[in-house]
Each structure stands twice: as C-alpha cells, then as structure tokens.
Amino acid sequence: MMPDELISALFPQGHTISPGAENTFSGQARVAGKTVEVLGIADSTPLGPETALVLAGRVLEIVRLRSGAPIVFLIDTASQRMTRRDEMLGLNEYLAHLAKSITLAGVSGHRTVSVLYGTAAAGAFIATALSTQTMVAVDGAHPSVMDLPSIARVTKLPLDVLTEKAKETPVFAPGVAPLAATGAVSEVWKISDRQCAERLAALLAEGGQDDADHRDVLGASRGGRKMAADVARRVEAAFTHDATVSEAR
C-alpha cells in the first residue's frame, strides 16, 4: 500500500500518484506550484530484478522527457531479494542499473531527493536512497548498509566488539542517527509537524548547477566522517597538479 499519510504531508497541493507493478508507485505532484515526479516502493518490499527494472525504467522515461523536473523517491525496502534465483539472474547488475539511472537523472538536471519512511538495507539501500543527491528520513525510518551481526560474520570480529565500536564510529552503526552523523541522511523530519511540504520545497530548490556531492563535508561538520572530505580535497589537488604538469610538458 502507498504511504498515504506521508504523501499527503509532502504534497498538500495535490498529486496523481498511483500504485504500480511490483509494489511500486509513481506519478506527479505539485510542490511550491511546480510539477515534481514521484517514485516509490512500499511495504518493505525486497528489491529484486523486476522491481529494480520498474523503477529504473520510470527514471529513464523521465530523463528522456528532458523536463528537468525534480524527482522525489519514497523508499521502504527491506533489502535486496536474496534468493538463488535472483543471484543467478544477476541481481547485482539490476541494482547497479537502478543506481546508475538515478545518478544519470541527477547529472541530467533533475534534482533527486529520497525520503526514507521505512526500512532500507544493504544493496537495496545503496541502489535507491543513497543514490539520490539528498536523503531525508522521517518517522519509522530504519536504514542500514549492513546490520552488526552480518558485519561480524564478514569481518570475523566478535559482535560485542563491533557493538562497542558502533558507539563511537557511526559507520558501523545502523539507524538514522549514525547515518545522519556521517552526512548520508541530510535531515530528519516528523510527518506530523506540518512543515514537511515546506522543507521538501526548500530541498528541491537547492542544487542548481552545482551537482557535486557534499555529503563528506556534511559528515565532517557533524563529526561522524572525519577524514573523507580532507582526503577527497587532497586527491583532487594532486590530480589537478599532475594534470597541470602534464599539460606543461
């Protein structure tokens, strides 16, 4: 089912959003008097090849229209669908296709914002919410790139050690607060505060010609991602220096 309360809070000026295939929904809405494209996935649906194709296909249709309209993604997906069938079909490629489609929309002039209103984990999280330019979390959101028991199995580190590390290092910890500390979650909203529509309009108005990813800077300012922004600046400076030397030769 579509998240009717969230849709009403975000788009009080009206919308034509309707359910689609594979537990997705799509349509258009009005935000600050302008048309916005809306896509979503509901009911914590695991993201399999079929769902990824539906979402990516709609994104590519929007890009082909060359309207430049902002795209808002409403996300509630448990994780990628981890069955042998899906793995054999090449699920990783379908997820990559969806992520690249969303990225293409961003570099083609569409402001992309995701609103996480449920769960989102692992590859499904990366291919949807994390692939947009800005991610917001609302009531009930519970994101995680990987839960701690899974990290323990992969790294062979004891769960209690990871639990302690998660208290000081947000990248280890699932949930909204740690991801906000790293800059991945830009803002946290309450659906009931009656300001969601205004805050969404403000986010959609940002960006313009600047399509750079500033989440590393945001994470540094919040103390949850201390090195990424500095490392990125040094890499960029080194690349620029090497390019200048090569041109001089």
C-alpha positions in Angstrom: 0.0 0.0 0.0 1.1 3.6 -0.7 2.2 5.6 2.4 -0.9 7.9 2.2 -0.1 9.9 5.3 3.4 10.7 4.1 2.2 11.6 0.6 -0.5 13.9 2.0 2.1 15.6 4.2 4.6 16.1 1.4 2.2 17.1 -1.4 -0.8 19.1 0.1 -1.1 21.0 -3.3 -2.2 17.8 -4.9 -0.9 14.7 -6.7 -1.7 12.0 -9.2 0.4 9.2 -7.6 -1.0 5.7 -8.1 0.1 2.1 -7.4 2.2 0.3 -10.0 3.7 -3.1 -10.7 5.9 -4.9 -8.1 4.6 -2.9 -5.1 5.9 0.4 -6.6 4.0 3.6 -7.1 4.6 6.6 -9.3 3.0 9.8 -10.6 3.3 13.6 -10.3 2.8 16.1 -7.5 2.8 19.8 -7.0 5.4 21.4 -4.8 5.6 25.1 -4.4 3.5 25.5 -7.6 5.8 23.3 -9.7 5.5 19.8 -11.0 7.5 17.1 -9.3 8.0 13.5 -10.4 7.4 10.9 -7.6 8.5 7.3 -7.5 8.4 4.9 -4.6 8.5 1.4 -3.2 6.2 0.3 -0.4 5.6 -2.3 2.3 9.3 -3.1 2.9 9.4 -4.9 -0.4 12.7 -6.7 -1.1 14.3 -5.2 -4.2 14.6 -7.9 -6.9 15.3 -7.6 -10.6 11.7 -7.0 -11.5 11.2 -4.1 -9.1 14.6 -2.6 -10.0 13.6 -2.6 -13.7 10.3 -1.0 -13.0 11.9 1.9 -11.0 14.9 2.3 -13.4 12.6 2.3 -16.4 10.4 5.1 -15.0 13.5 7.1 -14.1 14.8 6.8 -17.7 11.4 7.8 -19.1 11.5 10.9 -17.0 15.1 11.7 -18.2 14.0 11.2 -21.9 11.3 13.9 -21.4 14.0 16.5 -20.8 11.7 18.4 -18.5 14.3 18.8 -15.7 11.6 18.2 -13.2 12.8 17.2 -9.7 12.3 13.6 -8.7 11.3 12.5 -5.2 11.8 8.9 -4.2 9.8 7.5 -1.3 11.6 4.4 0.0 10.6 1.4 2.1 12.5 -1.7 1.0 13.8 -4.3 3.3 16.9 -5.2 1.3 17.8 -6.8 -2.0 15.9 -10.1 -2.5 18.4 -12.7 -1.5 17.4 -15.9 -3.3 19.4 -18.1 -5.6 17.1 -17.3 -8.5 17.8 -13.6 -8.2 21.5 -14.1 -7.7 21.7 -16.3 -10.8 19.7 -13.7 -12.8 22.5 -11.2 -11.9 20.7 -9.1 -9.3 23.9 -7.0 -8.7 23.6 -5.8 -12.3 20.0 -4.8 -11.9 20.8 -2.9 -8.7 23.7 -1.2 -10.4 21.4 -0.3 -13.4 18.9 1.4 -11.0 21.7 3.3 -9.1 23.2 4.5 -12.4 19.7 5.5 -13.7 19.2 7.7 -10.6 22.7 9.1 -11.0 22.0 9.9 -14.7 18.9 11.8 -13.7 20.9 13.9 -11.3 23.6 14.8 -13.8 20.9 15.5 -16.5 19.5 18.3 -14.5 16.9 16.6 -12.3 17.2 17.4 -8.6 16.9 14.0 -6.8 15.7 13.7 -3.2 14.8 10.5 -1.4 12.5 10.3 1.6 13.1 7.2 3.7 9.9 6.3 5.5 10.6 2.6 6.3 13.4 0.1 6.3 16.2 0.1 3.8 19.2 -2.1 3.9 22.2 -3.4 2.0 22.2 -3.2 -1.8 18.6 -2.0 -1.9 19.5 0.9 0.3 22.5 1.8 -1.9 20.7 1.5 -5.2 17.8 3.7 -4.1 18.0 6.2 -1.3 21.8 6.5 -1.2 21.9 7.1 -5.0 19.9 10.3 -4.8 21.6 13.6 -4.3 19.9 14.2 -0.9 18.3 11.7 1.6 15.8 12.6 4.3 14.5 10.3 7.0 11.0 10.5 8.6 9.1 8.7 11.3 9.7 4.9 11.1 12.8 5.0 9.0 15.4 2.5 9.8 18.3 2.4 7.4 21.4 0.2 7.5 24.1 -0.6 5.0 24.7 -3.9 6.9 23.5 -4.9 10.4 26.1 -5.7 13.1 25.6 -9.5 13.1 26.2 -9.5 9.3 29.3 -7.4 9.7 30.5 -9.7 12.4 30.2 -12.7 10.1 32.0 -11.0 7.3 34.8 -9.4 9.3 35.1 -12.3 11.8 35.1 -9.8 14.6 33.1 -10.6 17.8 29.7 -9.0 17.8 30.3 -7.3 21.2 33.5 -5.7 19.8 31.5 -4.3 16.9 28.7 -3.1 19.2 31.3 -1.1 21.2 32.9 0.3 18.1 29.4 1.4 16.8 29.0 3.6 19.8 32.0 5.8 18.7 32.2 5.1 15.0 28.9 5.8 13.1 29.9 3.9 10.0 29.5 0.7 12.0 26.0 1.5 13.3 22.6 1.0 11.7 19.8 3.6 12.2 19.0 7.2 11.3 21.3 8.9 13.9 24.6 7.3 12.8 23.8 7.9 9.1 23.0 11.5 9.9 26.3 11.8 11.6 28.1 10.6 8.5 26.2 13.0 6.3 24.3 10.3 4.4 21.0 11.5 6.0 20.7 15.2 5.3 17.7 16.0 7.5 15.3 14.2 9.9 11.6 15.1 9.7 8.4 14.3 11.6 5.4 13.7 9.4 3.2 15.3 11.9 5.0 18.6 12.2 3.1 20.1 9.2 6.3 21.5 7.8 7.3 18.6 5.5 6.0 20.3 2.4 7.9 23.5 3.0 11.1 21.7 3.9 10.8 19.5 0.8 10.3 22.6 -1.4 13.4 24.1 0.1 15.5 21.0 -0.6 14.2 20.8 -4.2 15.2 24.4 -4.7 18.8 23.6 -3.8 21.4 22.4 -6.2 21.1 24.3 -9.4 24.3 24.0 -11.5 26.3 22.6 -8.5 25.9 18.8 -8.8 28.8 18.0 -6.5 28.4 15.5 -3.7 28.9 17.4 -0.4 27.9 14.6 2.0 31.5 14.2 3.0 31.7 17.8 4.1 28.4 17.4 6.0 29.7 14.3 7.7 32.9 16.2 8.7 30.9 19.1 10.2 28.8 16.6 12.3 31.9 14.7 13.5 30.8 11.3 12.1 33.0 11.2 9.0 36.2 12.9 9.9 38.6 12.1 7.1 36.6 11.7 3.8 36.3 15.4 2.9 40.0 16.1 3.6 41.2 13.0 1.6 38.9 14.0 -1.3 40.4 17.5 -1.3 43.9 16.2 -1.3 43.2 13.7 -4.1 41.6 16.4 -6.2 44.6 18.7 -5.6 47.0 16.0 -6.5 45.1 15.2 -9.7 44.9 18.9 -10.7 48.7 19.3 -10.0 49.5 16.2 -12.1 47.2 17.4 -15.0 48.9 20.8 -14.9 52.4 19.3 -15.1 51.4 17.0 -18.0 50.0 20.0 -19.9 53.2 22.0 -19.3 55.3 19.1 -20.7 
